[in-house]
Structures are given as C-alpha cells and as structure tokens.
Amino acid sequence: MARRGGFPGGMPGNMNNLMKQAQRMQRQMEENKKALEEKEFTASAGGGAVEVVINGKKELKSLTISPDAVDPDDVEMLQDMIIAAMGEATKQVDAESEKLFGGMGGF
C-alpha cells in the first residue's frame, strides 16, 4: 500500500497544509502586532490630575498635568502620580497583548 504525505517515520499529516497554516498564523500575528502598536492607551492618576497616553509599543505619546497637581513643596507626589499613570497604561497594553496573542508570546 502506498503512503500519502506524512513525515518520515510514518507520522500522519500534510506538510504543505501545515506550512500554509503556519504562514497564515504568522501573517495574523504580524497584523495583530501592528494594530496593537498603533492603538493608544490612556490612564490617569490622582483623580485625573495626571493623564498619560501611550501606544502599544509602550511609548509615551502625551502627558497632561493639572496645574493643581503642581506643588513645589511636594514634587514627590507628582512624580508618584506620573509613575502610577504610566504603570496603569502599561498594564492596559499588556492586557490587550494577552487578548490578541494569548499564549503565543506576543512581543
């Protein structure tokens, strides 16, 4: 009886179909990555006193600071609010990446 397709050693399967499927997955991952990188994520801290906007590559696109948040005697509080807002925005990117890529590693 003749064998059709498969891998050496007798494993069933069709190499061409597997290659096409892998290429489709690769294209989909690239499209998802590009879409993620172009998306913007906004987060705020201090009741909106500080707002950051980052893209999917986690690059800071804008930073808005309310004049009320600027206290020369408490610069540390402003710094903490900026760090908190950046941390929250970064978590949003990570969550979106997990949603798009799941266990495939993302980027």
C-alpha positions in Angstrom: 0.0 0.0 0.0 1.4 3.4 -1.0 1.8 6.2 1.6 0.4 9.6 1.0 2.1 12.7 2.5 3.2 12.5 6.1 6.5 12.8 7.8 9.4 10.5 7.6 8.9 7.8 10.2 5.2 7.4 9.4 3.7 10.4 11.2 0.5 11.4 9.5 0.0 14.9 8.1 0.4 17.0 5.0 3.5 19.2 5.1 2.1 21.7 2.6 -1.1 22.3 4.7 1.0 22.7 7.8 3.2 25.3 6.1 0.2 27.2 4.8 -1.3 27.2 8.3 1.9 28.4 9.8 2.2 31.2 7.3 -1.4 32.3 8.0 -0.7 32.3 11.7 2.5 34.4 11.1 0.6 36.9 9.0 -2.2 37.2 11.6 0.3 37.7 14.4 2.1 40.4 12.4 -1.3 42.2 11.7 -2.2 42.0 15.3 1.2 43.3 16.4 0.9 46.3 14.0 -2.7 47.0 15.2 -1.6 46.9 18.8 1.4 49.2 18.2 -0.8 51.8 16.6 -3.5 51.7 19.3 -3.4 54.3 22.1 -4.0 53.6 25.8 -4.9 56.3 28.3 -4.6 56.2 32.1 -4.8 58.7 34.8 -3.8 59.1 38.5 -4.6 61.4 41.3 -8.2 61.7 40.4 -7.3 62.9 36.9 -4.6 65.2 38.0 -2.1 63.4 35.7 -3.0 61.7 32.5 -0.8 59.7 30.1 -1.3 58.4 26.7 1.0 55.6 25.4 0.9 53.5 22.3 1.1 49.7 22.0 4.9 49.9 21.9 4.6 51.5 25.4 6.0 54.7 24.1 4.7 57.9 25.8 2.6 59.9 23.4 1.4 62.6 25.7 1.4 63.7 29.3 -1.1 66.1 30.8 -0.6 67.5 34.3 -3.3 69.6 36.0 -1.9 72.9 37.4 -3.5 71.8 40.8 -1.1 68.9 40.8 2.0 71.1 40.8 3.0 71.7 44.3 6.7 72.8 44.6 6.7 71.6 48.2 5.6 68.1 47.2 7.3 67.2 43.9 7.4 63.5 45.0 3.6 63.3 44.9 3.5 64.5 41.3 6.3 62.0 40.4 4.3 59.2 42.1 1.2 60.1 40.1 3.1 60.1 36.8 4.6 56.7 37.6 1.1 55.3 38.7 -0.5 56.5 35.5 2.3 55.0 33.3 2.0 51.7 35.2 -1.7 51.6 34.6 -1.4 52.4 30.9 1.3 49.7 30.6 -1.0 47.2 32.2 -3.6 48.1 29.6 -1.1 47.4 26.8 -0.2 44.0 28.4 -3.8 43.0 28.7 -4.6 43.9 25.1 -1.5 42.0 24.0 -2.6 38.9 26.0 -6.0 39.2 24.4 -4.6 39.3 20.9 -1.7 36.8 21.3 -2.8 34.6 24.2 -0.1 32.1 24.9 1.7 32.7 21.6 4.2 35.1 23.2 3.1 38.4 21.7 6.1 40.7 21.7 
